[in-house]
Amino acid sequence: MSEATGTSPVVMVTGAAGNLGSAVVRELAANGTRLVCVEHNSEALEKLADSLPESSEILLIGGMDLADLTSCQEAVEKTLARFGRLDALANTVGGFQTGPVDETGVHQWDQLFHMNARTAYAISAAVLKPMQQAGYGRIVHVAAAPGLKAGANQAAYAASKGAVIRLTEAIAAENRDKRITANCILPGTIDTPQNRSAMPNAKTNSWVQPTDIAKLIGFLISPAGGIVTGAAIPATGRI
Ligand SMILES: NC(=O)c1ccc[n+]([C@@H]2O[C@H](COP(=O)([O-])OP(=O)(O)OC[C@H]3O[C@@H](n4cnc5c(N)ncnc54)[C@H](OP(=O)(O)O)[C@@H]3O)[C@@H](O)[C@H]2O)c1
């Protein structure tokens, strides 16, 4: 329930049709949360919406590049027009590429900063305004452990996820007295079809289930999650 009015909260999930995003959408839809599902791929979004309980209240925003600030602001405007409020953001957009610094070139650096860091910045900037006006909000980004310390072949990925962690800390500090929290999650390898096909011989029993990360996100965006802010939380264990 939303703290302010007792009605269902409104949560924006970005990357909503992705592996983690769709798990977050299903987890929240099952709790009666009103959802704003944001995605690149409109077709994948429609398919996801068709698989949800009929009673779900959902606004679909497809064909959107989250790295574009104007598009993010428009998505927030559509959210407010439909639901009149925006309680939380669960941002799962991001991507992964590897390679040694002397071989990959600056293109990969720019691409991963665009995909991981610029997206997180743009959507944060857009959602903060209505949250500040309401005096309540929850923001969760998805970073990764290399954002704390890079390994070989991870320069661009690690630096771009490090940027997400620093962004999260700054948002938390700027909004500490406004009842708005910002946290990010550092998942271990997520059990996805793509990872299974890329690493066919891996021991998958240490991988993290998207549904378990979705539950953690569910707590962080709840009113009770207000006790946690500015954190980079490892999600590497098992339920
Ligand atoms: N998978 C892992 O093992 C792992 C480990 C640690 C951290 N993470 C992080 O966890 C998050 C979720 O991972 P995942 O495996 O669920 O990824 P995923 O399945 O690729 O989902 C990401 C979704 O975001 C969309 N997207 C990408 N760029 C976008 C943009 N600029 N605007 C709008 N939508 C965009 C993608 O659409 P398109 O496919 O159409 O581009 C995709 O549907 C990511 O931030 C990832 O970096 C993943």
The ligand as an SDF file (V2000), in Angstrom:
LIG
                    3D

 48 52  0  0  0  0  0  0  0  0999 V2000
   22.5750  -10.7790  -16.3350 N   0  0  0  0  0  0  0  0  0  0  0  0
   23.5130  -10.7790  -15.3960 C   0  0  0  0  0  0  0  0  0  0  0  0
   24.1600  -11.7940  -15.0960 O   0  0  0  0  0  0  0  0  0  0  0  0
   23.8020   -9.5050  -14.6320 C   0  0  0  0  0  0  0  0  0  0  0  0
   24.7820   -9.4980  -13.6150 C   0  0  0  0  0  0  0  0  0  0  0  0
   25.0050   -8.3080  -12.9150 C   0  0  0  0  0  0  0  0  0  0  0  0
   24.2770   -7.1680  -13.2340 C   0  0  0  0  0  0  0  0  0  0  0  0
   23.3500   -7.2240  -14.2270 N   0  0  0  0  0  0  0  0  0  0  0  0
   22.5690   -6.0200  -14.5210 C   0  0  0  0  0  0  0  0  0  0  0  0
   21.2240   -6.3210  -14.2230 O   0  0  0  0  0  0  0  0  0  0  0  0
   20.3540   -5.5530  -15.0750 C   0  0  0  0  0  0  0  0  0  0  0  0
   19.3490   -6.4880  -15.7470 C   0  0  0  0  0  0  0  0  0  0  0  0
   20.0380   -7.5120  -16.4510 O   0  0  0  0  0  0  0  0  0  0  0  0
   19.2270   -8.4690  -17.4240 P   0  0  0  0  0  0  0  0  0  0  0  0
   20.0150   -9.7030  -17.5780 O   0  0  0  0  0  0  0  0  0  0  0  0
   17.8080   -8.5210  -16.9680 O   0  0  0  0  0  0  0  0  0  0  0  0
   19.3160   -7.6310  -18.7960 O   0  0  0  0  0  0  0  0  0  0  0  0
   18.3420   -7.7180  -20.0710 P   0  0  0  0  0  0  0  0  0  0  0  0
   17.5660   -8.9900  -20.0620 O   0  0  0  0  0  0  0  0  0  0  0  0
   19.1790   -7.3920  -21.2670 O   0  0  0  0  0  0  0  0  0  0  0  0
   17.3090   -6.5370  -19.7870 O   0  0  0  0  0  0  0  0  0  0  0  0
   17.6130   -5.1960  -19.9860 C   0  0  0  0  0  0  0  0  0  0  0  0
   16.4430   -4.5880  -20.7230 C   0  0  0  0  0  0  0  0  0  0  0  0
   16.6890   -3.1820  -20.8700 O   0  0  0  0  0  0  0  0  0  0  0  0
   16.3880   -2.8110  -22.2120 C   0  0  0  0  0  0  0  0  0  0  0  0
   17.2090   -1.6570  -22.5660 N   0  0  0  0  0  0  0  0  0  0  0  0
   18.5540   -1.6040  -22.7910 C   0  0  0  0  0  0  0  0  0  0  0  0
   18.9410   -0.3680  -23.0670 N   0  0  0  0  0  0  0  0  0  0  0  0
   17.8160    0.4040  -23.0250 C   0  0  0  0  0  0  0  0  0  0  0  0
   17.5650    1.7810  -23.2310 C   0  0  0  0  0  0  0  0  0  0  0  0
   18.5560    2.6450  -23.5420 N   0  0  0  0  0  0  0  0  0  0  0  0
   16.2900    2.2410  -23.1100 N   0  0  0  0  0  0  0  0  0  0  0  0
   15.2710    1.3850  -22.7950 C   0  0  0  0  0  0  0  0  0  0  0  0
   15.4510    0.0610  -22.5850 N   0  0  0  0  0  0  0  0  0  0  0  0
   16.7040   -0.4140  -22.7070 C   0  0  0  0  0  0  0  0  0  0  0  0
   16.7540   -4.0160  -23.0480 C   0  0  0  0  0  0  0  0  0  0  0  0
   16.0880   -3.9450  -24.2820 O   0  0  0  0  0  0  0  0  0  0  0  0
   16.8320   -4.4660  -25.6120 P   0  0  0  0  0  0  0  0  0  0  0  0
   17.1340   -5.9150  -25.3550 O   0  0  0  0  0  0  0  0  0  0  0  0
   15.8170   -4.2330  -26.6700 O   0  0  0  0  0  0  0  0  0  0  0  0
   18.0630   -3.6260  -25.7490 O   0  0  0  0  0  0  0  0  0  0  0  0
   16.2890   -5.1450  -22.1520 C   0  0  0  0  0  0  0  0  0  0  0  0
   14.9200   -5.4520  -22.3640 O   0  0  0  0  0  0  0  0  0  0  0  0
   21.2810   -4.8140  -16.0460 C   0  0  0  0  0  0  0  0  0  0  0  0
   21.5040   -3.5140  -15.5590 O   0  0  0  0  0  0  0  0  0  0  0  0
   22.5620   -5.6220  -15.9940 C   0  0  0  0  0  0  0  0  0  0  0  0
   23.7020   -4.8590  -16.3380 O   0  0  0  0  0  0  0  0  0  0  0  0
   23.0740   -8.3620  -14.9330 C   0  0  0  0  0  0  0  0  0  0  0  0
  1  2  1  0
  2  3  2  0
  2  4  1  0
  4  5  1  0
  4 48  2  0
  5  6  2  0
  6  7  1  0
  7  8  2  0
  8  9  1  0
  8 48  1  0
  9 10  1  0
  9 46  1  0
 10 11  1  0
 11 12  1  0
 11 44  1  0
 12 13  1  0
 13 14  1  0
 14 15  2  0
 14 16  1  0
 14 17  1  0
 17 18  1  0
 18 19  2  0
 18 20  1  0
 18 21  1  0
 21 22  1  0
 22 23  1  0
 23 24  1  0
 23 42  1  0
 24 25  1  0
 25 26  1  0
 25 36  1  0
 26 27  1  0
 26 35  1  0
 27 28  2  0
 28 29  1  0
 29 30  1  0
 29 35  2  0
 30 31  1  0
 30 32  2  0
 32 33  1  0
 33 34  2  0
 34 35  1  0
 36 37  1  0
 36 42  1  0
 37 38  1  0
 38 39  2  0
 38 40  1  0
 38 41  1  0
 42 43  1  0
 44 45  1  0
 44 46  1  0
 46 47  1  0
M  CHG  2   8   1  16  -1
M  END
$$$$
